[in-house]
Amino acid sequence: MILRYTDRSKDDVELAFAWYEKQRRGLGFEFLDCVEVSLKSILSFPEMYEKIYSSFRRCVVRRFPFSVFYTIEGNEIVIHSVFDNRQDPKKRP
């Protein structure tokens, strides 16, 4: 399967990375590592994570308060958002 990222998901990761780097040097890279572990899990077992609504699935990122929201579309896994769980849930994709 192929991973495809929406512009929103790219922005989510960039903003979170920058914020964590401001908190402590290197923490942004730790965040990226944890997101990468989640993405590898999604690629290995895309249907393992439950559907939250419609066709959107959610994988919770280890160690950080984020979730990866994605859909399975044919041969692709589309990453719609790397959502900060501390935000208003109404802002989810």
Gaussian input, Z-matrix of N, CA and C with variables (Angstrom, degrees):
# hf/3-21g

backbone

0 1
 N
 C     1     B1
 C     2     B2     1     A1
 N     3     B3     2     A2     1     D1
 C     4     B4     3     A3     2     D2
 C     5     B5     4     A4     3     D3
 N     6     B6     5     A5     4     D4
 C     7     B7     6     A6     5     D5
 C     8     B8     7     A7     6     D6
 N     9     B9     8     A8     7     D7
 C    10    B10     9     A9     8     D8
 C    11    B11    10    A10     9     D9
 N    12    B12    11    A11    10    D10
 C    13    B13    12    A12    11    D11
 C    14    B14    13    A13    12    D12
 N    15    B15    14    A14    13    D13
 C    16    B16    15    A15    14    D14
 C    17    B17    16    A16    15    D15
 N    18    B18    17    A17    16    D16
 C    19    B19    18    A18    17    D17
 C    20    B20    19    A19    18    D18
 N    21    B21    20    A20    19    D19
 C    22    B22    21    A21    20    D20
 C    23    B23    22    A22    21    D21
 N    24    B24    23    A23    22    D22
 C    25    B25    24    A24    23    D23
 C    26    B26    25    A25    24    D24
 N    27    B27    26    A26    25    D25
 C    28    B28    27    A27    26    D26
 C    29    B29    28    A28    27    D27
 N    30    B30    29    A29    28    D28
 C    31    B31    30    A30    29    D29
 C    32    B32    31    A31    30    D30
 N    33    B33    32    A32    31    D31
 C    34    B34    33    A33    32    D32
 C    35    B35    34    A34    33    D33
 N    36    B36    35    A35    34    D34
 C    37    B37    36    A36    35    D35
 C    38    B38    37    A37    36    D36
 N    39    B39    38    A38    37    D37
 C    40    B40    39    A39    38    D38
 C    41    B41    40    A40    39    D39
 N    42    B42    41    A41    40    D40
 C    43    B43    42    A42    41    D41
 C    44    B44    43    A43    42    D42
 N    45    B45    44    A44    43    D43
 C    46    B46    45    A45    44    D44
 C    47    B47    46    A46    45    D45
 N    48    B48    47    A47    46    D46
 C    49    B49    48    A48    47    D47
 C    50    B50    49    A49    48    D48
 N    51    B51    50    A50    49    D49
 C    52    B52    51    A51    50    D50
 C    53    B53    52    A52    51    D51
 N    54    B54    53    A53    52    D52
 C    55    B55    54    A54    53    D53
 C    56    B56    55    A55    54    D54
 N    57    B57    56    A56    55    D55
 C    58    B58    57    A57    56    D56
 C    59    B59    58    A58    57    D57
 N    60    B60    59    A59    58    D58
 C    61    B61    60    A60    59    D59
 C    62    B62    61    A61    60    D60
 N    63    B63    62    A62    61    D61
 C    64    B64    63    A63    62    D62
 C    65    B65    64    A64    63    D63
 N    66    B66    65    A65    64    D64
 C    67    B67    66    A66    65    D65
 C    68    B68    67    A67    66    D66
 N    69    B69    68    A68    67    D67
 C    70    B70    69    A69    68    D68
 C    71    B71    70    A70    69    D69
 N    72    B72    71    A71    70    D70
 C    73    B73    72    A72    71    D71
 C    74    B74    73    A73    72    D72
 N    75    B75    74    A74    73    D73
 C    76    B76    75    A75    74    D74
 C    77    B77    76    A76    75    D75
 N    78    B78    77    A77    76    D76
 C    79    B79    78    A78    77    D77
 C    80    B80    79    A79    78    D78
 N    81    B81    80    A80    79    D79
 C    82    B82    81    A81    80    D80
 C    83    B83    82    A82    81    D81
 N    84    B84    83    A83    82    D82
 C    85    B85    84    A84    83    D83
 C    86    B86    85    A85    84    D84
 N    87    B87    86    A86    85    D85
 C    88    B88    87    A87    86    D86
 C    89    B89    88    A88    87    D87
 N    90    B90    89    A89    88    D88
 C    91    B91    90    A90    89    D89
 C    92    B92    91    A91    90    D90
 N    93    B93    92    A92    91    D91
 C    94    B94    93    A93    92    D92
 C    95    B95    94    A94    93    D93
 N    96    B96    95    A95    94    D94
 C    97    B97    96    A96    95    D95
 C    98    B98    97    A97    96    D96
 N    99    B99    98    A98    97    D97
 C   100   B100    99    A99    98    D98
 C   101   B101   100   A100    99    D99
 N   102   B102   101   A101   100   D100
 C   103   B103   102   A102   101   D101
 C   104   B104   103   A103   102   D102
 N   105   B105   104   A104   103   D103
 C   106   B106   105   A105   104   D104
 C   107   B107   106   A106   105   D105
 N   108   B108   107   A107   106   D106
 C   109   B109   108   A108   107   D107
 C   110   B110   109   A109   108   D108
 N   111   B111   110   A110   109   D109
 C   112   B112   111   A111   110   D110
 C   113   B113   112   A112   111   D111
 N   114   B114   113   A113   112   D112
 C   115   B115   114   A114   113   D113
 C   116   B116   115   A115   114   D114
 N   117   B117   116   A116   115   D115
 C   118   B118   117   A117   116   D116
 C   119   B119   118   A118   117   D117
 N   120   B120   119   A119   118   D118
 C   121   B121   120   A120   119   D119
 C   122   B122   121   A121   120   D120
 N   123   B123   122   A122   121   D121
 C   124   B124   123   A123   122   D122
 C   125   B125   124   A124   123   D123
 N   126   B126   125   A125   124   D124
 C   127   B127   126   A126   125   D125
 C   128   B128   127   A127   126   D126
 N   129   B129   128   A128   127   D127
 C   130   B130   129   A129   128   D128
 C   131   B131   130   A130   129   D129
 N   132   B132   131   A131   130   D130
 C   133   B133   132   A132   131   D131
 C   134   B134   133   A133   132   D132
 N   135   B135   134   A134   133   D133
 C   136   B136   135   A135   134   D134
 C   137   B137   136   A136   135   D135
 N   138   B138   137   A137   136   D136
 C   139   B139   138   A138   137   D137
 C   140   B140   139   A139   138   D138
 N   141   B141   140   A140   139   D139
 C   142   B142   141   A141   140   D140
 C   143   B143   142   A142   141   D141
 N   144   B144   143   A143   142   D142
 C   145   B145   144   A144   143   D143
 C   146   B146   145   A145   144   D144
 N   147   B147   146   A146   145   D145
 C   148   B148   147   A147   146   D146
 C   149   B149   148   A148   147   D147
 N   150   B150   149   A149   148   D148
 C   151   B151   150   A150   149   D149
 C   152   B152   151   A151   150   D150
 N   153   B153   152   A152   151   D151
 C   154   B154   153   A153   152   D152
 C   155   B155   154   A154   153   D153
 N   156   B156   155   A155   154   D154
 C   157   B157   156   A156   155   D155
 C   158   B158   157   A157   156   D156
 N   159   B159   158   A158   157   D157
 C   160   B160   159   A159   158   D158
 C   161   B161   160   A160   159   D159
 N   162   B162   161   A161   160   D160
 C   163   B163   162   A162   161   D161
 C   164   B164   163   A163   162   D162
 N   165   B165   164   A164   163   D163
 C   166   B166   165   A165   164   D164
 C   167   B167   166   A166   165   D165
 N   168   B168   167   A167   166   D166
 C   169   B169   168   A168   167   D167
 C   170   B170   169   A169   168   D168
 N   171   B171   170   A170   169   D169
 C   172   B172   171   A171   170   D170
 C   173   B173   172   A172   171   D171
 N   174   B174   173   A173   172   D172
 C   175   B175   174   A174   173   D173
 C   176   B176   175   A175   174   D174
 N   177   B177   176   A176   175   D175
 C   178   B178   177   A177   176   D176
 C   179   B179   178   A178   177   D177
 N   180   B180   179   A179   178   D178
 C   181   B181   180   A180   179   D179
 C   182   B182   181   A181   180   D180
 N   183   B183   182   A182   181   D181
 C   184   B184   183   A183   182   D182
 C   185   B185   184   A184   183   D183
 N   186   B186   185   A185   184   D184
 C   187   B187   186   A186   185   D185
 C   188   B188   187   A187   186   D186
 N   189   B189   188   A188   187   D187
 C   190   B190   189   A189   188   D188
 C   191   B191   190   A190   189   D189
 N   192   B192   191   A191   190   D190
 C   193   B193   192   A192   191   D191
 C   194   B194   193   A193   192   D192
 N   195   B195   194   A194   193   D193
 C   196   B196   195   A195   194   D194
 C   197   B197   196   A196   195   D195
 N   198   B198   197   A197   196   D196
 C   199   B199   198   A198   197   D197
 C   200   B200   199   A199   198   D198
 N   201   B201   200   A200   199   D199
 C   202   B202   201   A201   200   D200
 C   203   B203   202   A202   201   D201
 N   204   B204   203   A203   202   D202
 C   205   B205   204   A204   203   D203
 C   206   B206   205   A205   204   D204
 N   207   B207   206   A206   205   D205
 C   208   B208   207   A207   206   D206
 C   209   B209   208   A208   207   D207
 N   210   B210   209   A209   208   D208
 C   211   B211   210   A210   209   D209
 C   212   B212   211   A211   210   D210
 N   213   B213   212   A212   211   D211
 C   214   B214   213   A213   212   D212
 C   215   B215   214   A214   213   D213
 N   216   B216   215   A215   214   D214
 C   217   B217   216   A216   215   D215
 C   218   B218   217   A217   216   D216
 N   219   B219   218   A218   217   D217
 C   220   B220   219   A219   218   D218
 C   221   B221   220   A220   219   D219
 N   222   B222   221   A221   220   D220
 C   223   B223   222   A222   221   D221
 C   224   B224   223   A223   222   D222
 N   225   B225   224   A224   223   D223
 C   226   B226   225   A225   224   D224
 C   227   B227   226   A226   225   D225
 N   228   B228   227   A227   226   D226
 C   229   B229   228   A228   227   D227
 C   230   B230   229   A229   228   D228
 N   231   B231   230   A230   229   D229
 C   232   B232   231   A231   230   D230
 C   233   B233   232   A232   231   D231
 N   234   B234   233   A233   232   D232
 C   235   B235   234   A234   233   D233
 C   236   B236   235   A235   234   D234
 N   237   B237   236   A236   235   D235
 C   238   B238   237   A237   236   D236
 C   239   B239   238   A238   237   D237
 N   240   B240   239   A239   238   D238
 C   241   B241   240   A240   239   D239
 C   242   B242   241   A241   240   D240
 N   243   B243   242   A242   241   D241
 C   244   B244   243   A243   242   D242
 C   245   B245   244   A244   243   D243
 N   246   B246   245   A245   244   D244
 C   247   B247   246   A246   245   D245
 C   248   B248   247   A247   246   D246
 N   249   B249   248   A248   247   D247
 C   250   B250   249   A249   248   D248
 C   251   B251   250   A250   249   D249
 N   252   B252   251   A251   250   D250
 C   253   B253   252   A252   251   D251
 C   254   B254   253   A253   252   D252
 N   255   B255   254   A254   253   D253
 C   256   B256   255   A255   254   D254
 C   257   B257   256   A256   255   D255
 N   258   B258   257   A257   256   D256
 C   259   B259   258   A258   257   D257
 C   260   B260   259   A259   258   D258
 N   261   B261   260   A260   259   D259
 C   262   B262   261   A261   260   D260
 C   263   B263   262   A262   261   D261
 N   264   B264   263   A263   262   D262
 C   265   B265   264   A264   263   D263
 C   266   B266   265   A265   264   D264
 N   267   B267   266   A266   265   D265
 C   268   B268   267   A267   266   D266
 C   269   B269   268   A268   267   D267
 N   270   B270   269   A269   268   D268
 C   271   B271   270   A270   269   D269
 C   272   B272   271   A271   270   D270
 N   273   B273   272   A272   271   D271
 C   274   B274   273   A273   272   D272
 C   275   B275   274   A274   273   D273
 N   276   B276   275   A275   274   D274
 C   277   B277   276   A276   275   D275
 C   278   B278   277   A277   276   D276

   B1=1.4595
   B2=1.5224
   B3=1.3112
   B4=1.4580
   B5=1.5333
   B6=1.3240
   B7=1.4616
   B8=1.5159
   B9=1.3237
   B10=1.4610
   B11=1.5263
   B12=1.3132
   B13=1.4579
   B14=1.5257
   B15=1.3144
   B16=1.4613
   B17=1.5208
   B18=1.3168
   B19=1.4649
   B20=1.5226
   B21=1.3200
   B22=1.4709
   B23=1.5188
   B24=1.3239
   B25=1.4690
   B26=1.5282
   B27=1.3239
   B28=1.4765
   B29=1.5293
   B30=1.3348
   B31=1.4740
   B32=1.5252
   B33=1.3355
   B34=1.4661
   B35=1.5269
   B36=1.3204
   B37=1.4701
   B38=1.5217
   B39=1.3310
   B40=1.4685
   B41=1.5288
   B42=1.3316
   B43=1.4724
   B44=1.5248
   B45=1.3245
   B46=1.4653
   B47=1.5267
   B48=1.3317
   B49=1.4603
   B50=1.5265
   B51=1.3331
   B52=1.4612
   B53=1.5295
   B54=1.3394
   B55=1.4565
   B56=1.5297
   B57=1.3370
   B58=1.4654
   B59=1.5269
   B60=1.3166
   B61=1.4692
   B62=1.5239
   B63=1.3400
   B64=1.4620
   B65=1.5270
   B66=1.3237
   B67=1.4567
   B68=1.5227
   B69=1.3320
   B70=1.4692
   B71=1.5217
   B72=1.2875
   B73=1.4653
   B74=1.5267
   B75=1.3166
   B76=1.4576
   B77=1.5126
   B78=1.3374
   B79=1.4586
   B80=1.5307
   B81=1.3220
   B82=1.4604
   B83=1.5197
   B84=1.3393
   B85=1.4633
   B86=1.5300
   B87=1.3282
   B88=1.4588
   B89=1.5280
   B90=1.3290
   B91=1.4645
   B92=1.5329
   B93=1.3395
   B94=1.4623
   B95=1.5293
   B96=1.3273
   B97=1.4673
   B98=1.5273
   B99=1.3211
   B100=1.4714
   B101=1.5297
   B102=1.3259
   B103=1.4661
   B104=1.5230
   B105=1.3278
   B106=1.4653
   B107=1.5278
   B108=1.3293
   B109=1.4690
   B110=1.5296
   B111=1.3310
   B112=1.4685
   B113=1.5241
   B114=1.3289
   B115=1.4611
   B116=1.5298
   B117=1.3167
   B118=1.4648
   B119=1.5251
   B120=1.3149
   B121=1.4637
   B122=1.5241
   B123=1.3215
   B124=1.4641
   B125=1.5258
   B126=1.3367
   B127=1.4645
   B128=1.5227
   B129=1.3237
   B130=1.4636
   B131=1.5249
   B132=1.3214
   B133=1.4691
   B134=1.5296
   B135=1.3359
   B136=1.4729
   B137=1.5250
   B138=1.3110
   B139=1.4598
   B140=1.5276
   B141=1.3208
   B142=1.4603
   B143=1.5346
   B144=1.3203
   B145=1.4677
   B146=1.5207
   B147=1.3276
   B148=1.4584
   B149=1.5235
   B150=1.3161
   B151=1.4540
   B152=1.5226
   B153=1.3006
   B154=1.4665
   B155=1.5258
   B156=1.3152
   B157=1.4497
   B158=1.5216
   B159=1.3221
   B160=1.4598
   B161=1.5264
   B162=1.3228
   B163=1.4687
   B164=1.5261
   B165=1.3283
   B166=1.4663
   B167=1.5280
   B168=1.3187
   B169=1.4639
   B170=1.5242
   B171=1.3449
   B172=1.4606
   B173=1.5204
   B174=1.3252
   B175=1.4616
   B176=1.5284
   B177=1.3194
   B178=1.4571
   B179=1.5354
   B180=1.3282
   B181=1.4628
   B182=1.5274
   B183=1.3060
   B184=1.4658
   B185=1.5263
   B186=1.3303
   B187=1.4530
   B188=1.5229
   B189=1.3045
   B190=1.4629
   B191=1.5313
   B192=1.3404
   B193=1.4708
   B194=1.5290
   B195=1.3261
   B196=1.4614
   B197=1.5184
   B198=1.3280
   B199=1.4606
   B200=1.5179
   B201=1.3271
   B202=1.4580
   B203=1.5254
   B204=1.3292
   B205=1.4593
   B206=1.5204
   B207=1.3295
   B208=1.4540
   B209=1.5228
   B210=1.3387
   B211=1.4542
   B212=1.5243
   B213=1.3082
   B214=1.4554
   B215=1.5224
   B216=1.3341
   B217=1.4585
   B218=1.5228
   B219=1.3147
   B220=1.4633
   B221=1.5127
   B222=1.3109
   B223=1.4596
   B224=1.5281
   B225=1.3292
   B226=1.4581
   B227=1.5274
   B228=1.3111
   B229=1.4569
   B230=1.5172
   B231=1.3206
   B232=1.4533
   B233=1.5227
   B234=1.3235
   B235=1.4692
   B236=1.5217
   B237=1.3289
   B238=1.4637
   B239=1.5170
   B240=1.3206
   B241=1.4647
   B242=1.5235
   B243=1.3219
   B244=1.4615
   B245=1.5244
   B246=1.3138
   B247=1.4608
   B248=1.5221
   B249=1.3230
   B250=1.4606
   B251=1.5264
   B252=1.3161
   B253=1.4609
   B254=1.5240
   B255=1.3192
   B256=1.4632
   B257=1.5229
   B258=1.3339
   B259=1.4637
   B260=1.5239
   B261=1.3067
   B262=1.4662
   B263=1.5366
   B264=1.3301
   B265=1.4635
   B266=1.5249
   B267=1.3187
   B268=1.4631
   B269=1.5356
   B270=1.3376
   B271=1.4539
   B272=1.5244
   B273=1.3410
   B274=1.4722
   B275=1.5217
   B276=1.3285
   B277=1.4744
   B278=1.5322
   A1=109.35
   A2=113.85
   A3=121.75
   A4=108.43
   A5=116.10
   A6=120.70
   A7=108.70
   A8=115.97
   A9=121.35
   A10=107.21
   A11=115.54
   A12=121.16
   A13=110.05
   A14=116.79
   A15=120.51
   A16=108.28
   A17=115.69
   A18=119.63
   A19=110.47
   A20=115.68
   A21=119.60
   A22=111.15
   A23=117.37
   A24=119.54
   A25=111.13
   A26=116.64
   A27=120.05
   A28=110.36
   A29=115.40
   A30=119.73
   A31=111.27
   A32=116.84
   A33=121.04
   A34=110.87
   A35=115.87
   A36=120.60
   A37=110.75
   A38=117.32
   A39=120.45
   A40=111.61
   A41=116.40
   A42=119.90
   A43=111.47
   A44=116.27
   A45=119.93
   A46=110.39
   A47=116.77
   A48=120.69
   A49=110.31
   A50=116.85
   A51=121.18
   A52=111.31
   A53=116.31
   A54=119.86
   A55=111.05
   A56=116.87
   A57=119.98
   A58=111.63
   A59=117.76
   A60=120.37
   A61=110.83
   A62=117.20
   A63=120.49
   A64=110.92
   A65=116.43
   A66=120.33
   A67=111.10
   A68=115.19
   A69=120.30
   A70=108.07
   A71=115.23
   A72=119.88
   A73=109.88
   A74=115.58
   A75=121.47
   A76=114.20
   A77=116.99
   A78=119.98
   A79=111.30
   A80=116.57
   A81=120.08
   A82=111.54
   A83=115.83
   A84=119.50
   A85=111.20
   A86=116.81
   A87=119.80
   A88=109.94
   A89=115.96
   A90=120.97
   A91=110.35
   A92=116.97
   A93=120.84
   A94=111.53
   A95=116.48
   A96=120.27
   A97=110.88
   A98=116.87
   A99=120.53
   A100=111.43
   A101=116.63
   A102=119.77
   A103=109.24
   A104=117.14
   A105=120.71
   A106=111.81
   A107=117.45
   A108=120.59
   A109=109.73
   A110=116.86
   A111=120.64
   A112=110.88
   A113=117.11
   A114=120.60
   A115=111.42
   A116=116.93
   A117=120.04
   A118=110.47
   A119=116.65
   A120=121.01
   A121=110.49
   A122=116.34
   A123=120.68
   A124=109.96
   A125=117.10
   A126=120.52
   A127=111.75
   A128=116.56
   A129=120.47
   A130=112.59
   A131=116.29
   A132=121.55
   A133=109.88
   A134=118.11
   A135=120.14
   A136=115.01
   A137=117.83
   A138=119.50
   A139=112.98
   A140=116.53
   A141=120.85
   A142=111.67
   A143=116.26
   A144=119.65
   A145=109.66
   A146=114.62
   A147=119.23
   A148=112.35
   A149=114.06
   A150=120.28
   A151=107.70
   A152=115.06
   A153=120.74
   A154=109.74
   A155=116.68
   A156=122.46
   A157=107.99
   A158=115.14
   A159=122.06
   A160=108.76
   A161=118.28
   A162=120.63
   A163=112.09
   A164=117.03
   A165=121.54
   A166=111.00
   A167=114.37
   A168=121.46
   A169=108.50
   A170=115.39
   A171=119.79
   A172=110.59
   A173=114.15
   A174=122.04
   A175=107.15
   A176=117.44
   A177=121.64
   A178=108.71
   A179=115.53
   A180=121.90
   A181=108.83
   A182=115.62
   A183=121.80
   A184=109.81
   A185=116.22
   A186=124.52
   A187=116.07
   A188=118.00
   A189=121.06
   A190=108.31
   A191=117.01
   A192=119.62
   A193=112.83
   A194=116.18
   A195=121.94
   A196=110.14
   A197=115.39
   A198=122.44
   A199=108.72
   A200=115.25
   A201=121.13
   A202=107.11
   A203=116.63
   A204=121.94
   A205=108.17
   A206=115.24
   A207=119.62
   A208=110.87
   A209=114.33
   A210=121.63
   A211=108.37
   A212=115.27
   A213=121.71
   A214=105.96
   A215=115.78
   A216=121.07
   A217=108.95
   A218=115.02
   A219=120.06
   A220=110.96
   A221=116.69
   A222=123.33
   A223=112.70
   A224=116.70
   A225=120.96
   A226=111.69
   A227=113.96
   A228=121.53
   A229=104.83
   A230=116.08
   A231=121.19
   A232=108.76
   A233=115.70
   A234=121.72
   A235=106.59
   A236=115.69
   A237=120.95
   A238=112.34
   A239=116.92
   A240=119.59
   A241=110.24
   A242=114.69
   A243=122.01
   A244=102.68
   A245=113.93
   A246=122.95
   A247=111.87
   A248=115.64
   A249=122.05
   A250=107.54
   A251=117.06
   A252=121.92
   A253=113.82
   A254=117.10
   A255=120.15
   A256=111.95
   A257=116.84
   A258=121.15
   A259=110.49
   A260=114.23
   A261=121.61
   A262=108.18
   A263=118.95
   A264=120.95
   A265=114.15
   A266=117.42
   A267=120.49
   A268=111.07
   A269=117.61
   A270=121.56
   A271=112.60
   A272=116.62
   A273=119.20
   A274=109.87
   A275=116.33
   A276=119.21
   A277=112.17
   D1=156.16
   D2=-177.97
   D3=-110.66
   D4=138.18
   D5=174.14
   D6=-91.63
   D7=134.39
   D8=174.11
   D9=-129.01
   D10=135.88
   D11=-177.03
   D12=-109.64
   D13=136.59
   D14=171.98
   D15=-79.79
   D16=163.76
   D17=177.17
   D18=-60.57
   D19=-38.39
   D20=179.40
   D21=-60.10
   D22=-44.48
   D23=-177.86
   D24=-65.58
   D25=-37.11
   D26=177.13
   D27=-63.53
   D28=-44.92
   D29=178.59
   D30=-62.52
   D31=-40.89
   D32=178.94
   D33=-56.43
   D34=-47.00
   D35=-177.41
   D36=-67.84
   D37=-43.36
   D38=-179.47
   D39=-62.17
   D40=-43.38
   D41=179.95
   D42=-65.33
   D43=-43.60
   D44=-179.49
   D45=-65.72
   D46=-42.74
   D47=178.38
   D48=-57.45
   D49=-49.27
   D50=-178.96
   D51=-60.80
   D52=-42.08
   D53=-179.19
   D54=-63.78
   D55=-46.01
   D56=-179.13
   D57=-66.91
   D58=-34.06
   D59=177.62
   D60=-66.37
   D61=-33.19
   D62=176.97
   D63=-69.11
   D64=-31.31
   D65=-179.28
   D66=-71.70
   D67=-42.62
   D68=179.00
   D69=-161.85
   D70=130.03
   D71=179.73
   D72=-58.20
   D73=129.29
   D74=-179.66
   D75=95.51
   D76=-18.93
   D77=-178.56
   D78=-67.60
   D79=-32.40
   D80=176.78
   D81=-61.47
   D82=-39.05
   D83=178.94
   D84=-70.29
   D85=-33.03
   D86=174.93
   D87=-64.74
   D88=-40.02
   D89=175.73
   D90=-59.62
   D91=-48.15
   D92=179.71
   D93=-59.60
   D94=-39.81
   D95=178.45
   D96=-60.96
   D97=-43.00
   D98=-179.46
   D99=-68.14
   D100=-37.65
   D101=176.17
   D102=-64.34
   D103=-41.45
   D104=179.47
   D105=-62.06
   D106=-39.26
   D107=176.58
   D108=-60.94
   D109=-42.33
   D110=178.27
   D111=-63.00
   D112=-42.41
   D113=-179.32
   D114=-65.63
   D115=-38.31
   D116=177.48
   D117=-64.78
   D118=-38.63
   D119=177.46
   D120=-64.75
   D121=-42.62
   D122=178.40
   D123=-62.18
   D124=-43.61
   D125=179.30
   D126=-63.25
   D127=-38.99
   D128=-178.56
   D129=-71.90
   D130=-40.11
   D131=-176.18
   D132=-137.68
   D133=69.90
   D134=-173.36
   D135=-61.43
   D136=-28.70
   D137=-177.84
   D138=-93.14
   D139=2.59
   D140=-179.23
   D141=-67.26
   D142=-33.37
   D143=-175.95
   D144=-87.54
   D145=139.67
   D146=-174.62
   D147=-72.16
   D148=154.12
   D149=174.64
   D150=-75.96
   D151=128.26
   D152=179.54
   D153=-85.47
   D154=-44.31
   D155=173.92
   D156=-161.86
   D157=149.52
   D158=-176.20
   D159=49.21
   D160=-123.39
   D161=179.15
   D162=-106.05
   D163=9.18
   D164=-178.92
   D165=-80.57
   D166=131.76
   D167=176.29
   D168=-112.74
   D169=158.83
   D170=-178.39
   D171=-132.20
   D172=133.08
   D173=173.36
   D174=-119.55
   D175=121.04
   D176=-179.65
   D177=-79.82
   D178=132.66
   D179=-179.82
   D180=-79.57
   D181=131.33
   D182=179.09
   D183=-66.70
   D184=138.33
   D185=172.03
   D186=77.34
   D187=-20.60
   D188=-178.16
   D189=-124.65
   D190=149.20
   D191=-175.99
   D192=-80.73
   D193=58.67
   D194=-178.09
   D195=-130.23
   D196=155.75
   D197=174.31
   D198=-132.23
   D199=143.39
   D200=175.25
   D201=-97.00
   D202=121.15
   D203=176.61
   D204=-102.95
   D205=129.54
   D206=-175.67
   D207=-148.11
   D208=164.07
   D209=173.16
   D210=-128.72
   D211=154.77
   D212=175.05
   D213=-102.70
   D214=116.72
   D215=-176.30
   D216=-126.05
   D217=92.93
   D218=-178.57
   D219=64.25
   D220=-116.15
   D221=-178.34
   D222=-92.82
   D223=6.06
   D224=-175.93
   D225=-120.03
   D226=151.33
   D227=167.35
   D228=-112.06
   D229=117.58
   D230=-177.45
   D231=-99.61
   D232=119.05
   D233=177.11
   D234=-87.22
   D235=113.65
   D236=-176.74
   D237=-91.40
   D238=-32.60
   D239=-177.41
   D240=-162.63
   D241=145.61
   D242=166.63
   D243=-111.99
   D244=91.38
   D245=-164.68
   D246=-89.69
   D247=132.95
   D248=174.59
   D249=-77.86
   D250=112.56
   D251=-175.01
   D252=-65.18
   D253=-10.87
   D254=178.27
   D255=-81.78
   D256=-8.34
   D257=179.10
   D258=-79.62
   D259=168.79
   D260=175.10
   D261=-61.02
   D262=123.90
   D263=-179.58
   D264=-57.93
   D265=-20.18
   D266=178.48
   D267=-67.57
   D268=-15.36
   D269=-179.41
   D270=-88.49
   D271=-2.35
   D272=179.21
   D273=-60.83
   D274=157.31
   D275=-178.67
   D276=-63.04

